[in-house]
Amino acid sequence: MEETDGISRKDPLAVIKKLDEDVFNSIKNLEEIAFSDGEIPVKYKILMAMVIDAVLGAEEGVKSLVKAAIDVGASKKEIAEALRVAYYVGGAGSIYTAARGLRDLKI
């Protein structure tokens, strides 16, 4: 992982951790709660987050969430179907965001 002044370039929250560790820990705790197994399996929670990032225009978020979804067993078809929801809710822009997030991934 590349570093500049002790801050990782790959972890977008590394700078927050260095600036305010309490806020960083709060975010990480909420992430753990939000993405833990429950009535909704983790895979579907990750796909929901991917859809939200696509709609909001967060291509790096789409990219990292697609990787996470694949790591927990999501198929290409599941990712594609989830992106249909993004398209319905957010319009064509969400598909362009997803495409930019996906272009470097080998899926």
VOGU-3710 file (C-alpha; in Angstrom, 3 decimals, decimal comma):
1> meetdgisrk> 0,000/0,000/0,000  1,456/3,358/-1,008  1,891/5,905/1,743  2,378/9,638/1,900  3,288/11,052/5,313  2,180/7,764/6,893  -1,263/7,922/5,261  -2,381/5,092/3,013  -3,586/6,137/-0,446  -5,707/3,000/-0,810
11> dplavikkld> -7,760/3,461/2,361  -9,864/6,601/1,920  -10,367/6,878/5,682  -6,684/6,674/6,606  -6,452/10,461/6,716  -9,489/10,590/9,038  -7,902/7,996/11,316  -4,809/10,157/11,579  -6,872/13,324/12,125  -9,546/11,985/14,507
21> edvfnsiknl> -9,282/8,391/15,639  -12,580/8,595/17,565  -14,515/9,470/14,398  -12,653/6,767/12,479  -13,528/4,167/15,124  -17,151/5,298/15,099  -17,334/4,821/11,331  -15,697/1,391/11,545  -18,071/0,303/14,333  -21,098/1,353/12,293
31> eeiafsdgei> -19,667/-0,421/9,240  -19,343/-3,616/11,285  -22,955/-3,346/12,474  -24,331/-2,473/9,025  -22,515/-5,266/7,223  -22,876/-8,074/9,750  -24,948/-11,140/8,980  -28,545/-10,858/10,094  -31,940/-11,362/8,495  -30,423/-9,881/5,332
41> pvkykilmam> -27,294/-11,774/4,236  -24,066/-9,759/3,944  -23,926/-10,313/0,178  -27,213/-8,482/-0,313  -26,232/-5,678/2,041  -23,090/-5,114/0,000  -25,086/-5,139/-3,243  -27,493/-2,569/-1,744  -24,564/-0,332/-0,837  -23,175/-0,736/-4,365
51> vidavlgaee> -26,512/0,414/-5,812  -26,524/3,443/-3,514  -22,979/4,380/-4,513  -23,866/4,009/-8,200  -26,868/6,314/-7,768  -24,791/8,842/-5,794  -22,001/8,855/-8,391  -19,328/7,242/-6,210  -17,399/5,147/-8,721  -14,620/4,186/-6,282
61> gvkslvkaai> -17,323/3,020/-3,887  -18,879/0,913/-6,639  -15,485/-0,585/-7,398  -14,673/-1,524/-3,802  -18,179/-2,839/-3,140  -18,165/-5,013/-6,265  -14,895/-6,527/-5,044  -16,443/-7,085/-1,611  -19,587/-8,609/-3,137  -17,529/-11,033/-5,211
71> dvgaskkeia> -15,490/-11,939/-2,117  -18,696/-13,027/-0,345  -19,991/-14,985/-3,328  -21,982/-12,565/-5,492  -22,190/-13,621/-9,110  -21,859/-11,402/-12,177  -25,578/-11,866/-12,758  -26,411/-10,692/-9,233  -24,236/-7,615/-9,703  -25,889/-6,902/-13,060
81> ealrvayyvg> -29,384/-7,278/-11,589  -28,538/-4,967/-8,712  -27,325/-2,383/-11,220  -30,722/-2,578/-12,921  -32,179/-1,275/-9,672  -29,629/1,571/-9,698  -30,645/2,374/-13,262  -34,336/2,408/-12,333  -33,816/4,584/-9,260  -30,988/6,827/-10,440
91> gagsiytaar> -31,201/6,864/-14,210  -28,540/6,407/-16,847  -25,950/8,332/-14,831  -25,828/5,534/-12,291  -24,946/3,049/-15,028  -22,142/5,308/-16,274  -20,850/5,582/-12,703  -20,987/1,798/-12,348  -19,222/1,340/-15,691  -16,363/3,607/-14,597
101> glrdlki> -16,130/1,718/-11,312  -16,167/-1,660/-13,047  -13,857/-0,997/-15,994  -10,653/-2,015/-14,210  -12,147/-5,119/-12,615  -11,946/-8,495/-14,258  -15,499/-9,689/-13,794
//
